[in-house]
């Protein structure tokens, strides 16, 4: 009987140790998520939402009303650069550092901004990978927090001051992006919009994946993707066709009425 008690005590000790190890592992995982995953998801959500509103909901007009001084351009660029900063932090320090889906989708966003293929000539919102990393570093900072030195992003006010630094003031891609946002009257004539559309599509997929893994949502509704050029052409064509058909029907009705 004594041996049975010894075995039971041994099993209890092993279970207790294993349970404590699991709690410690989960605690470290939660801490890592709070420090890197949550801020990264917020950066993704803010950026994809801004792009969608600009390209699909006439957001430039709203932004001009809200920022008559044109500061919306600097703020939009800040959201892009903030993503560049947090994606590096996520890939180095988070539980998703080795996740193939997160790696593929986050790199797809970066590739969209670096793209110079068909429909995306060199110009606004075109940031090659080395510049992305450099711009990301400019908005990241370290502050003393609950868990020691923690990463954070600088405020938009500090960022606007840094735009005057040579690294940003002399960056052709930065200045072209700001100019495109200032000059465009609506999404239709926003230069570089194809890069933004591609990036937004990948950001939506990335957010949906991370929210499913983390068990919470930043956005309660269904995120929509910016339509591609073919879809926009099809919608516009259908609208023009509908309008033409309506005009033809009106003319036929008018002729019938005159005959009567």
N, C-alpha and C positions, 0 to 999 in steps of 0.2 A: 504493500500500500504506500509505503514511503517513497518508492521510486515513482509512483504515479503523481504524487504531490510535487516531486522535484521536476518531473517533465512538464506539469501544468505551469509551475512557476517559471520554468525556462521559456515556455511558449508565450507566457504573459509578458516576460521581459522583452522577448523579440518583438512582439506586437507593439508594445509600448514604444520601443526604440524606433520601429518602422513608422508608427503613427507620428511621432515627434519629428522624424526626418521629413515626412510628407508635409506636415504643417510648416516646417521651416522652408521647404522648397516652394510651397504655395505662397508663403509670405514674401520670399524673394521675388517670385514671379509677379505678385501684385504690386510690389514696390517698383519693379522694372516697368510694368505697364503704366503706372501712375507717372513715372518720370519720362517715359519715351513714347509709349504707344498712344496714350490719350492725347498728348499734345500733337503728335503726328496726325492722328485722325482729325483733330480740330483744324489743323492746317489744310488737310485735304478737303474737308467740308467747306471751309471758307473759300478756298480757291475754286472748287468746282461750282459752287453756288454763284460766285461772282461771274464766272465765265458764262454759265447758263443764262443768267439774267441779262448779261450784255448781248449775247448772240441770239437769244430766243424770245426775250421779253421786252425789248427796247430799253434795256437798262441804262444805256448811255444818256438818254434824255433825263431819266430820273437822277442819275449821278450828277449831271450838270446842275440840276435844280438844287440838289443837296450840297454840292461843292461848286458854287459859281466861280471860284478862283482857280478851278481846274485841278484841285488837289486829288481828285479821284484817280487821276492817272498814276501819281506816285503811290497811292494806296493800293491800286491794283497790282502794280509792279512789286510792291512790298509783299503781297500775298503769294506771288510767284516765287520770289526769292526766299520767303519763309519756308515754302515747301522744299526748296533745294537744301536748306539747312537741316530740317528735321528728317529728311529721308536718309541723310548720312548718319545721323544719330540713331535712327531706327535700325539701320543695317549693322551697326557696331555694338549696340548695347542692349537691344530689346530681345524678347523671347522669339521674335520673328527673324532673327539674324540669319537663320538657315532655312527659312520657309521658302520653298521654291515658287509658290504662287505669289507671295508678297514680293519676292525678288523680281519675278517676271513682270508683274503689273507696275511696280514702282519704277522699274527701268523703262517700261513702255511710256510712262509719263515723261521721263527725262529724255527719251529718244524723240518724243513728239516735239519737244522744244528745240532739239538739235537737228531736226529734219530739214533737209534742203532738197527734197525730191520734187516730183511733179506737183504743182499746185502750192508749193511752199518755198518760194525763192528766198535767198538770203535777204534778211530784212528784219522787221519788227518781230519781237518775241522769239528770235532765233538765238538761242544760247547753247554753244557747244559745251560738252561735258566738263572740260577743265574750267571754263568760266562759271558754269553752274556751281561747282564746288567752291570756287573763290567767292562768288556772290553769297552763297549760303553761309560761309564763315563770317562775312561782314555783319550779318544780322543775329548771329548766335552770341550768347554771353554766358558766363558762369556766375552764379550767385550762391551765397550760403543759405542752405535750406535745412529742412528737417533731417534729411539723409546725407548731410555734408554738402559738398560743392555740387550744385545741380545746374543742368543746362536750361537755358531759357532764351527767348528771343527779345531783342531790344524793342522799345516802343516805336510806334510809327513816327513820333516826333523826332526821336534820335535818328531814325532811319532817314528822314527827310534832310537832316543836317549832314548825314554821311553822303548824300547824293552829290554834295559839293566837293567831296574828296576826289583826288585825281583818279583813283581806281574806278569810280563810278562816272564822274564827269567826263572822262575820256573814253568811256566804253561806248562804242558805236551801237551795240545791240541795246544797251540801256536807253540811250538817247533816242534811237529810232522807235523803240517801244513807247516811250513817253510821247513822242511826237505823233505817232499813229493814234493814240488814245485821245490826244488833244484835238486832232484835226478831223477825225471821223464824225460825221453827223449822225450816223446810225450804224448798225452792225453790218449792213450790206457793203459799206465802203471802208470797213476797218481792215487795213492791211495786216496780214499775218493771222487772220481769223481761222484759217485751216489748222494751224498749229494749236491754237487754243481749243478748237473743237475736238481734235484728236486727244489732247491731254485731258479734257473734261470727261470724255468717254471712258478712258482708262481709270481716272480717279473715281468714277462711279462704281466701276467693277471692283476696284481696290477697297473702297469703303464698304461695299456690300459684303465682301469676303471677311474683312476684319470685324465688322459688327456681328456677323454670324459666329465667328470664333470667340469674340469677347463676351457675347451674350447681352449686349445692349445696343441701342440705336441713338445716333445723334439727331436723326431726322425721322419724325414719326410717319410721314407720308412716303410715297414712292418717288424716288429720285428719277428724273428724266434726263436722257442724254441729248446733247446737241445733235441735231440731224446733220447728216453728211450732205455734200453738194447735190448728189443725185436725188436724195429725198426732198430737198428744198425745191429743186427744179420740178420734180413731179408734183409737189403741192402747188407751186406757182402755176404750173401748166394746167392743173385741174381747176384752179381758181379762175384762170383766164378763160378756160373752156366753158365753165359754168356761167361766167358773166356773158360770154358771147352767145351761149344758148338762150340765156334770159333775154338778152337784147333782141335776138331773132324772134323769140316768141312774142315779145312786146310789139314788134313791128308787124308781125302777122295778124295779131289781134287788132291793131289799129287799122290795117287794111280791110279786115272783115267788117269792122264797125263802120268804116266809110262806105263800103258796098251796101250795107244794110240801110 
